[in-house]
Amino acid sequence: MGNSALKAHLETSQKTGVFQLTGKGLTEFPEELQKLTGNLRTVDLSNNKIEVLPVFIGGFQQLKSLTISSNKLTCLPNDIGKLKKLETLILNGNQLKQLPSSVGQLKSLRTLSLSGNHFKEFPSGLGTLRQLDVLDLSKNKIQVVPAEVAELQAIEINLNQNQISTVSPEVSRAPRLKVLRLEENCLELVSIPVSILTDSQVSLLSLEGNLFEVKKMRDLEGYDKYMERFTATKKKFA
């Protein structure tokens, strides 16, 4: 991509606060963006070939939305934790296996999307994200939903298309969790904690494509309680 084209993009971004450069074969995060650290609120570099996020990413103090989907990221720099205003972080379709602990410092984060990466374990340290509404970890290789999920503030957690065979009963203590997606995993009927049906806030538990027929859920203790929440929520949106 020519310098003049990039320059034009930069000039527009200076006025709009939005920098979008998708599908251009970029192999690195454009250094020129450093000139706009005070302006940028939205950056979208999806469908490129970026392997590394630079340390200077921490300088974008006004940034609210960062999307770097379908690139080649294998890790994130610690400095990402400096983005105090970041509300949306979308990193679908990369090669991430873990997150730096500094992600827990993103106090404004509402949406964290990590679908289609290489996570084998549920990322830790997200319990400090008090504003988090949506966490998408679909299409990874996660095998266990651990007890620490109880600390998350998320309203929706998407774990579709993983390799999950174990769900901790503690998940039922997640204070705001309403939607838990576990489709196309390796769950048996006995792996579904009864506490999620009886004692949680979850009003949509999607389990299609596991190792049992979904209609068998009706036999579980607490299913009626869960259906009351499900129906009440449905009425609210009807």
N, C-alpha and C positions, 0 to 999 in steps of 0.2 A: 504494500500500500504506500503510495507516494506521500512525501512530506506535506505537499500542498493540501492534499485531501485531509490529512490528520489535522493540519493547521485550521482548516475550515471547521472541522468538528470541534476543535478546542475553542474557537471563537464563539460558536453557537452555544457550547456548554457553559461558557463564561456568563452568557446572558440567561440561559434557562436553568442552570444547575443540574442538567441531565447530560450524562455522557453515555451514548449507546453505540457500540461497535461490535456487531455480532457477525459470525461466519466469515471473517476476513483472514483466517489463517494466522492470526497473531501468535507468536511463540512466547512473547513475554508481555507483562503488564506495561502499558505505555508509560515510560518515564516522564514524558511531557505533562502527564496529569498532575505532577507535583506542583505545577504552577497554579493549579485550581483547588488546592487543599481547602481554601476558605470558602469556595463557592459550591462545590458539588454536593448534591443531596441524593442523587441516584446514579449508580454506575451499573451498566449491563454489558458484560463481555462474553456472553454465551457463544457456544459453537466456535471456539477457537482452539488453539493448541498450547495454551499457557500451562507451564509446569510448576511455576513458583509464584507465590504472591510476595512482593517486595516488602521489606521492613517498613518502608515509608507509608505503607497502607495505614499505619496508625495515626498519620497526620491529618486524615480527612475527618476533622472533628464535626463537620455538619452533615456527614453522610447518614442517610436514613435507610437506604436500600442498596444492597450489593448482591448482584446476580452474576455468578461465574459458572453457569451450568455447562455440561458437555465440553469440558476442557481436560487437562491431564494432571490436575493437582494431586499430589500424593501427601502433602501436609500443609498446615497453615502456620504462619509465623505467630509468635507470642503477641506481637504488637497489635494483632487484630482486636485484642481485648481493650484497646484504647478508644474504640469507636463508641463512645458513650451515648450517642443519639441513634445508633443503628437499630432499626425496628424489624427489618426483613433481611435475612441472609439465606440465599438460595444457591446451593452448591451441588445440585443433582448431577449425576452422570460424570463423576470424577473417579479418582482412585484412592480416596481417603480411607484410612484404616482407624484413625483416632483423631481426637480434637485436642488442641492445647488447653491446659487448665484455664488459661486466660479467657476462654470463651465464656466462662462463668461470670466475667466482669461486665458483660454486655447488658447493662441494667435496663435498657429500653427495649430489648429484643422481644418481638411478638411472634414472629414466624421463623422457624429454623427448619430448612428443607435439605435433607441429605440423602434423598432417594437415589438408588443406583450407584452406590459406592462399594467399598470393600470392608465394611464394618463386620467383625465377627462377634463383637461384644457391644452391648448397649453402652453408648458413651456416658462417662461419669461426669459429675460436677455440674450438672445442669439445674440442680435444685435451687441455686442462687438466682436463677432468672425469674424474678417475681412477676414479670409482665408476660411471660411466655404463654401464648394461646395455642399455637399449632406446632407440633413436632412431627416431621415426616421422615421416617427411617425405612420406608418400604424398599424392596428390591436390594437388600443387603444379605449378609450371611449370619445374622444374629441367631443364636440358639436359645438364649435364656432371657426372660424379662425379669430383671433382678428386683430385690426388695426396695432398693433406693429410688425406684420410680415413684414410690409413695411421696417423695419430697417434691416432685415436679408440680408446677402450677398449671401445666397445660390443660386445655379444655379438650383437645383432640390429639391422640397419638396414633399415627399410622405405621403399623408394622406388617402390612401385607407383603407377601412374597419374600419371606425370610426362611429360616430353618428352625423356627421356634418349636421346642417340645416341652418347655417348662415355663410356667408363669407363676411368679411369687404371689401368694395370697395378700401380701402387703400392698399390692397395687390398689386394692380396694380402699386404701386410706388416702390416695391422692385427692386433695381437697376439691379440685375443680374439674376432675376428669369426667367428661360426659360421653365422649366418643372414643372407643377403643377398637381399632381395626386390626384383625389378626387373620385375614383371609390367606389361603394358600400357604399354610405352614405345616408343621409336623405334629400338630396337637391331637391327642386322644381325648375322648370325652372326660376321662378321669383327670386330665391335666387342667381342666377349667376350674379355678378356685371358686368354691361356693360363695365365699365372701364377696366376690365381685357381683354376684347376683343379689345377695341378701343385704350387704352393708355398704355398698358404694353409691356414688352419684351417677354411675354409668347408665345412660339411657339408650345407647346404641352400641351393641357388642356384635361386630360382624365376624363370623367364623366359617364362611363358606370355603370349601376347598381344603379342608383338613382331613384327618383320618377317621372321621365319623360323619354320620348324616346329621345335618343341622337340626332336623325335627326331633332327634333324640334328646336335645337340650331340654325338652319339655319334662323329661323324667328327673331333671336335677332339682335338688332342694333349692328353694329360693327363686325358681323360674317365674312364679306368679308375681313375686315382688318386683322382679326385673321388668316384667311385661307391664306392670302398672306405670313404672317410670317411662317406659318406651311409649306407651299409649298417650300418657299425659304430654310428653314432648311433641308427639305427632299432632295432637290437637292444637297445641300452641302455634304450630307452623301451618296448620291447615287453613 
